[in-house]
Amino acid sequence: MATQEGSQLLSSSETNTKEWRLEFPIPFKLAPTSVQAKVLGNPRYQDKFQVQSVVPDEQGFGFVVKRTDIPTSGWGQSPTLTWVAVGDEQAAPTGSQSIGSSEFENLQVRVNFMNSLENVPKVYAWVRGLFQYQETFNVFGIKADVNGFSCTVKRTDKSHGWAQNPTIYYNLSG
C-alpha cells in the first residue's frame, strides 16, 4: 500500500459550494482505493465546511466544498483542505525534464526520449514546481510519437505565468 497526504489552501467563494481539483505529488499506478479529505476554516471565523463528491483518479482527485453553517452564503476566507490518499502503488516516473519559466498561463512543451521506441507509447505526465511557491499545474493535449511527446502545461492556481523552473515527470506504457 502507498499513502500520500497533504494540505492545500483554497480560495474564497461567492457561492456556498465550489468545485476543485488537486493533483497528487506522485501519481498512483491505479486510482487510490480511498481518499479522505476535510476542510478547516480560519479559527477567527465561524464558517463550517464539508467535502463532498471526492472523485479520485491516478493523477489526483476532484472534490466539492460546501459551506454548511449558512447554506446560502459563500466565504471570504481561504480555508485549508487536508487529505490522505491510500492506493496500491505509486507510479515511479520513467523520466523528467525541467520546463523553465513562462510569462503566460499556458506553455507548449516538447520532451524527447533518450532513445527512439519501437511503438508510440501512452504517456502519463504531471508537473511539479518547487514547494515554496505552492503553484499548481495541469498537463493536457499530450501527443506522443516514437521520439517523445508534446503537451501543454497550464498553471491552475492563477491565470498568469510563473518564474520558477518546474519539472515535468512522465510514465510510459504500451
Secondary structure, 3 states (H helix, E strand, C coil): CEEEEEEEECCCECCCEEEEEEECCCCECCCCCEEEEEEECCCCCCCCEEEEEEEECCCEEEEEEEECCCCCCCECCCCEEEEEEEECCECCCCEEEECCCECCCEEEEEEECCCCCCCCCEEEEEEECCHHHCCCEEEEEEEEECCEEEEEEEECCCCCCECCCCEEEEEEEC
